[in-house]
Amino acid sequence: MIPIYTVQRGGDLPEKLRSRSQLTQESVSQAVQEILNGVRARGDEALYEYEEKFDHVDLRPQGLRVTKEEMEAAYRAVDADLLATLRRSRDNIVAFHEKQLEKTWVDFQEGSALGQLVRPLARAGVYVPGGTAPLSSSVLMNALPAKVAGVSSIAMCTPPGPDGSIDPAMLVAADLCGISEIYKLGGAQAVAAMAFGTKTIRPVDKIVGPGNLYVANAKRAVYGFVGIDMVAGPSEVLIVADDTANPRYVAADLLSQAEHDKVAAPILVSTSAALAKAVQTELAAQLAALPRAQIAEAAIENNGAILLAEDLDTAFDLANRIAPEHLELCIADAFSHLGKVKNAGACFVGHFSPEPLGDYFAGPNHVLPTSGTARFFSPLTVQDFIKRTSIVYYSRKKLAAAYEDIARFARAEKLEAHARSAEIRFLDGEKEG
């Protein structure tokens, strides 16, 4: 049963909510480093060995890359209704992310021009988890912002099943995003391949996408060789609810995250003790009917919590301290309280905005900061796939009015060559060049 705690404003959170990061396990970091070193040294051969060891499949006969024939078979396997849903979801995601596009701009003034060049990355790598929950939605969410940004080359890696296949819906989703370069590759070895390159897989400029503990540690380890979006931890939802909330809805939304993984964190912060008790009862009833009940139950027992707050101000204080990946506002007049939200990856407003709406369909990205990192990280956006280059132009006349300030500043920092670089253009007898 999910425990109930009463927490005063400014009081200590339950221990299970204070540190949710799983990324500091030394044994995992060491294992990941060995995999990275192996792929960097031995390329494709190491990839085949690691796939056989970790995903239990020998890919040597068929190769690492998904073929055209496999893609055609995937379209035959996906029913028409699901295909239509994938297309509608794609269109919603594209429409939302197109609003994030930036343009090159230059501000021309007398004697100067200052501005910014905006250019897409040349090549991006997308990691998509597979396993028991093949996440075709994550294909769309990771790849489409890159396509909208103008990235011309995208490689996708996802772990294969024991028979060497990829879930058909994931392949179709990739094709709907315009990705033809798909590799049967999971775990830290996939991150290594995209970061360092092998004979089969060209290196990328940035790696995005969620993954397990090994993937997260691998992304952190290759940062600097390539860019990354963020180091993602276990999924989480925090619901702020008052006595207007429906306990059946709240319980269902908590379970929607609990079924992800045994380390997922479903959290309710409520001003109503009656609602808290009702949600406890509903969780037990709904849990019994879930196919992934064992996973969800473990998440609830290990990481779930109901926090009772004396008022909504206290509830929002707790929510902002926890800084959840997903924040639901199941309260009366929810929009009037939106200004109290300081730290959250995504905010779902009102009783009819369940978190899965954001996972699959609404349009905003579902790749979100976790483990309290919403304090300083943002969702995946088009901006993650662009670079900005500053533009600086001064005429001789404009520099003449500024070079003494530049030289004075440089000498204050004891950088004489900086000072002389500005002054040399105005030495006696120096011609305009």
Residue pairs with C-beta under 8 A, 6 or more apart in sequence:
1 280
1 283
1 284
1 301
2 254
2 266
2 268
2 279
2 280
2 283
2 300
2 301
2 304
2 305
2 306
3 14
3 304
3 305
3 306
4 276
4 277
4 280
4 305
4 306
4 307
4 308
5 14
5 305
5 306
5 307
5 308
6 307
6 308
7 13
7 14
7 307
7 308
7 309
7 314
7 318
8 310
8 314
9 309
9 310
9 313
9 314
9 317
9 318
10 317
12 18
13 307
13 318
13 321
13 322
14 305
14 307
16 302
16 303
16 305
17 265
17 267
17 305
17 322
20 233
20 234
20 236
20 265
20 303
20 370
20 371
20 372
21 233
21 371
21 372
22 213
22 216
22 233
22 234
22 263
22 371
23 213
23 216
23 217
23 220
23 231
23 233
23 371
25 213
28 213
28 214
28 217
29 217
29 221
31 188
31 214
32 188
32 214
32 217
32 218
32 221
33 221
35 46
35 50
35 187
35 188
35 189
35 192
35 214
35 218
36 188
36 191
36 192
36 195
36 196
36 218
36 221
36 222
38 46
38 49
38 50
38 189
38 192
39 46
39 47
39 50
39 189
39 192
39 193
39 196
39 198
40 192
40 196
43 198
43 199
43 200
44 64
44 198
44 199
44 200
46 189
47 64
47 185
47 189
47 193
47 198
47 200
48 58
48 59
48 60
48 64
50 187
50 188
50 189
51 57
51 58
51 59
51 160
51 184
51 185
51 186
51 189
52 58
52 59
54 186
54 187
54 189
55 159
55 160
55 162
55 186
55 187
56 162
57 160
57 161
57 162
57 163
57 164
57 184
58 164
59 160
59 164
59 184
62 164
63 200
64 183
64 184
64 185
64 200
64 201
65 181
65 182
65 183
65 184
65 200
66 166
66 171
66 182
66 183
66 184
70 165
70 166
70 171
71 171
71 175
71 180
73 168
74 166
74 168
74 169
74 171
74 172
74 175
75 83
75 168
75 172
75 175
77 168
78 86
78 168
78 169
78 172
82 169
83 172
86 136
86 140
86 169
86 172
86 173
86 176
87 176
88 361
89 137
89 140
89 360
89 361
90 140
90 144
90 173
90 176
90 177
92 361
92 362
92 363
93 140
93 141
93 144
93 363
93 365
94 144
94 147
94 148
95 363
96 362
96 363
96 364
96 365
97 144
97 145
97 148
97 363
97 365
97 381
97 382
98 148
100 145
100 148
100 381
100 382
100 383
101 148
101 149
101 382
102 118
102 382
102 383
102 386
102 388
103 118
104 115
104 116
104 117
104 118
105 115
105 116
106 113
106 114
106 115
106 116
106 391
107 113
107 114
107 115
110 398
111 394
111 395
111 397
111 398
112 393
112 394
112 395
112 398
113 391
113 392
113 393
114 390
114 391
114 392
114 393
115 390
115 391
116 388
116 389
116 390
116 391
117 388
117 389
117 390
117 391
118 386
118 387
118 388
119 386
119 387
119 388
119 389
120 146
120 149
120 150
120 151
120 152
120 385
120 386
120 387
121 146
121 149
121 151
121 205
121 206
121 227
121 385
121 386
121 387
122 151
122 152
122 153
122 205
123 151
123 152
123 153
123 154
123 155
123 202
123 203
123 204
123 205
124 146
124 151
124 153
124 154
124 155
124 204
124 205
124 206
124 207
124 208
124 385
125 154
125 155
125 156
125 157
125 194
125 195
125 204
125 206
125 207
125 208
125 226
126 139
126 142
126 143
126 146
126 154
126 155
126 156
126 157
126 179
126 207
126 208
126 209
127 142
127 156
127 157
127 158
127 190
127 191
127 194
127 207
127 208
127 209
127 210
127 211
127 215
127 219
128 135
128 138
128 139
128 142
128 156
128 157
128 158
128 170
128 209
129 135
129 138
129 158
129 159
129 186
129 209
129 210
129 211
129 212
129 215
130 158
130 159
130 160
130 161
130 166
130 167
130 170
130 186
131 159
132 292
133 260
134 166
134 167
134 169
134 170
135 170
136 167
136 169
136 170
136 172
136 173
137 173
137 359
137 360
137 366
138 209
138 210
138 366
138 367
139 156
139 170
139 173
139 174
139 177
139 179
140 173
140 176
140 177
141 365
141 366
141 367
141 380
142 208
142 209
142 367
142 380
143 154
143 156
143 174
143 177
143 178
143 179
144 177
145 365
145 380
145 381
145 382
145 384
145 385
146 154
146 208
146 385
147 154
147 177
147 178
148 382
149 382
149 383
149 384
149 385
149 386
150 385
150 386
151 385
153 181
154 177
154 178
154 179
154 181
155 179
155 181
155 182
155 183
155 194
155 201
155 202
155 204
156 174
156 179
156 181
156 182
156 183
157 182
157 183
157 185
157 186
157 190
157 193
157 194
158 166
158 170
158 182
158 183
158 184
158 185
158 186
158 190
159 184
159 185
159 186
159 187
159 190
160 166
160 184
160 185
160 186
161 167
164 184
166 182
166 184
171 182
174 182
183 190
183 193
183 200
183 201
185 193
185 201
186 215
187 211
187 212
187 214
187 215
187 218
188 214
188 215
188 217
188 218
190 215
191 207
191 211
191 215
191 218
191 219
191 222
192 218
192 222
193 200
193 201
194 201
194 203
194 204
194 207
194 226
195 203
195 204
195 207
195 222
195 225
195 226
196 203
196 222
196 225
197 203
203 226
204 226
205 226
205 227
206 226
206 227
206 228
206 229
206 384
206 385
207 219
207 222
207 226
207 227
207 228
207 229
208 228
208 229
208 367
208 380
208 384
209 229
209 367
210 232
210 367
211 218
211 219
211 232
216 231
216 232
216 233
219 228
219 231
220 228
220 231
222 228
229 367
229 380
229 384
230 367
230 369
230 373
230 377
230 380
231 373
232 367
232 369
232 370
233 370
233 371
233 373
234 260
234 261
234 263
234 264
234 265
234 303
234 370
234 371
235 257
235 260
235 261
235 264
235 265
235 325
235 326
235 370
236 257
236 264
236 265
236 266
236 267
236 303
236 324
236 325
236 326
236 370
236 371
237 253
237 254
237 256
237 257
237 265
237 266
237 267
237 324
237 325
237 326
237 327
237 328
237 355
238 267
238 268
238 269
238 319
238 322
238 324
238 326
238 327
238 328
238 344
239 245
239 250
239 253
239 254
239 267
239 268
239 269
239 327
239 328
239 330
240 269
240 270
240 312
240 315
240 316
240 319
240 327
240 328
240 329
240 330
240 331
241 250
241 268
241 269
241 270
241 271
241 272
241 275
241 279
241 328
241 330
241 331
242 270
242 271
242 272
242 275
242 312
242 330
242 331
242 332
243 271
243 272
243 274
243 275
244 330
244 331
244 332
244 351
245 270
245 272
245 275
245 330
245 331
245 351
246 330
246 351
247 275
247 278
247 279
247 281
247 282
248 282
248 286
249 330
249 351
249 354
250 268
250 275
250 279
250 282
250 330
251 279
251 282
251 283
251 285
251 286
252 282
252 286
252 354
253 328
253 330
253 354
253 355
254 266
254 267
254 268
254 279
254 283
254 300
254 304
255 266
255 283
255 286
255 287
255 290
255 296
256 354
256 355
256 356
257 264
257 265
257 266
257 299
257 326
257 355
258 264
258 266
258 295
258 296
258 297
258 299
258 300
258 304
259 290
259 292
259 295
259 296
259 299
260 295
260 299
261 295
261 299
262 295
262 298
262 299
262 302
263 299
263 302
263 303
264 299
264 303
265 299
265 303
265 304
265 324
266 299
266 300
266 303
266 304
267 304
267 305
267 306
267 307
267 322
267 324
268 276
268 279
268 305
268 306
268 307
269 306
269 307
269 309
269 315
269 318
269 319
270 276
270 279
270 306
270 307
270 308
270 309
270 315
271 308
271 309
271 310
271 311
271 312
271 314
271 315
273 308
276 306
276 308
279 306
280 306
283 300
287 293
287 296
287 297
287 300
290 296
307 315
307 318
309 315
309 318
312 331
312 337
312 340
313 340
316 337
316 340
316 341
319 327
319 341
319 343
319 344
320 340
320 341
320 342
320 343
321 343
322 343
322 372
323 343
323 344
323 369
323 372
323 373
323 374
323 375
324 343
324 344
324 345
324 374
325 344
325 345
325 346
325 368
325 369
325 370
325 374
326 344
326 345
326 346
326 348
326 355
326 358
326 368
327 341
327 344
327 345
327 346
327 347
327 348
328 347
328 348
328 353
328 354
328 355
329 337
329 338
329 341
329 347
329 348
329 349
329 350
330 350
330 351
331 337
334 349
334 350
335 349
335 350
338 347
338 349
341 347
343 372
343 374
343 375
344 374
345 368
345 369
345 370
345 374
345 377
345 378
345 379
346 358
346 364
346 366
346 368
346 379
348 354
348 355
348 357
348 358
358 364
358 366
359 366
360 366
364 379
365 379
365 380
365 381
366 379
367 379
367 380
368 374
368 379
368 380
369 376
369 377
369 378
369 379
394 402
396 425
396 432
399 422
399 425
400 426
402 422
403 422
403 423
403 425
403 426
406 418
406 419
406 422
407 418
407 419
407 420
407 422
407 423
408 419
410 416
410 418
410 419
410 422
411 419
424 430
425 433
